[in-house]
Amino acid sequence: MQFWRNDEKESTFYDELIPKEDLIPVNWEADGKSNQVSADYHLEHLPPATRLTVQLCVKNNFYVGRPSDPVSFQTPEGGISSSYR
């Protein structure tokens, strides 16, 4: 997962490696109908009242895939008391 403060990508870029164990439930089994997995991940300790952009890349033993389309969001004022999805 890569994220940064809007309009400040070069100075605020952060790259966070998320192990698959943190995304896929331990008891998850393929249903044979789809090769897609849906998962939640909580970004914590984000700066308050800040416009951020996030994108995802999939990494395996051989390469890092093309990043997803970037998504922008605004964190609330007053600090972060809980995590964000």
C-alpha positions as CSV (number, residue, x, y, z in Angstrom):
1,M,0.0,0.0,0.0
2,Q,1.3,3.4,-0.9
3,F,0.0,6.7,0.3
4,W,0.9,10.3,0.5
5,R,-0.4,13.8,1.2
6,N,-2.0,15.3,-1.8
7,D,0.2,17.7,-3.8
8,E,3.2,16.6,-1.7
9,K,3.9,13.1,-3.1
10,E,7.7,13.4,-3.3
11,S,8.1,14.5,0.4
12,T,5.3,12.5,2.1
13,F,5.3,9.2,0.1
14,Y,5.0,6.2,2.3
15,D,5.1,2.5,1.2
16,E,3.7,0.0,3.6
17,L,4.1,-3.7,3.1
18,I,1.0,-5.6,4.2
19,P,1.5,-9.4,4.6
20,K,-1.3,-11.5,3.0
21,E,-2.0,-13.0,6.5
22,D,-3.2,-9.5,7.6
23,L,-5.7,-9.4,4.7
24,I,-7.0,-12.9,4.1
25,P,-8.8,-14.6,6.9
26,V,-7.1,-17.8,8.2
27,N,-10.2,-19.9,7.4
28,W,-10.7,-18.5,3.9
29,E,-11.3,-21.0,1.1
30,A,-11.6,-20.4,-2.6
31,D,-15.2,-20.9,-3.9
32,G,-14.0,-21.9,-7.4
33,K,-16.1,-19.2,-9.0
34,S,-13.8,-16.2,-8.7
35,N,-10.1,-15.4,-8.5
36,Q,-10.7,-12.2,-6.5
37,V,-10.4,-11.7,-2.8
38,S,-12.1,-8.9,-0.9
39,A,-10.4,-7.7,2.3
40,D,-10.3,-4.8,4.7
41,Y,-7.2,-3.1,6.0
42,H,-7.2,-0.3,8.6
43,L,-4.8,2.7,8.1
44,E,-3.9,4.0,11.5
45,H,-2.2,7.1,12.8
46,L,-3.1,9.3,9.9
47,P,-2.7,13.1,10.2
48,P,-5.9,15.0,11.0
49,A,-7.6,17.3,8.5
50,T,-5.4,16.1,5.7
51,R,-6.2,15.1,2.1
52,L,-4.4,11.8,1.3
53,T,-4.1,9.6,-1.7
54,V,-3.7,5.8,-1.6
55,Q,-3.0,3.1,-4.2
56,L,-2.3,-0.6,-4.0
57,C,0.2,-2.8,-5.7
58,V,0.4,-6.6,-5.6
59,K,3.8,-8.1,-4.9
60,N,4.9,-11.7,-5.3
61,N,8.2,-13.5,-5.4
62,F,9.0,-12.2,-8.9
63,Y,7.7,-8.7,-9.3
64,V,5.5,-5.8,-8.1
65,G,2.3,-5.4,-10.1
66,R,1.0,-2.2,-11.6
67,P,-0.5,0.2,-9.0
68,S,-4.2,0.5,-8.7
69,D,-5.9,3.7,-9.6
70,P,-5.3,6.2,-6.9
71,V,-8.1,7.0,-4.4
72,S,-8.2,10.3,-2.4
73,F,-9.9,10.9,0.9
74,Q,-10.0,13.5,3.7
75,T,-9.2,12.6,7.3
76,P,-11.4,14.4,9.9
77,E,-10.2,17.3,12.1
78,G,-9.2,16.8,15.7
79,G,-7.0,13.8,15.4
80,I,-7.5,10.2,14.7
81,S,-9.3,8.3,17.5
82,S,-9.9,5.2,15.4
83,S,-8.6,3.6,12.3
84,Y,-9.7,4.0,8.7
85,R,-10.5,1.5,5.9
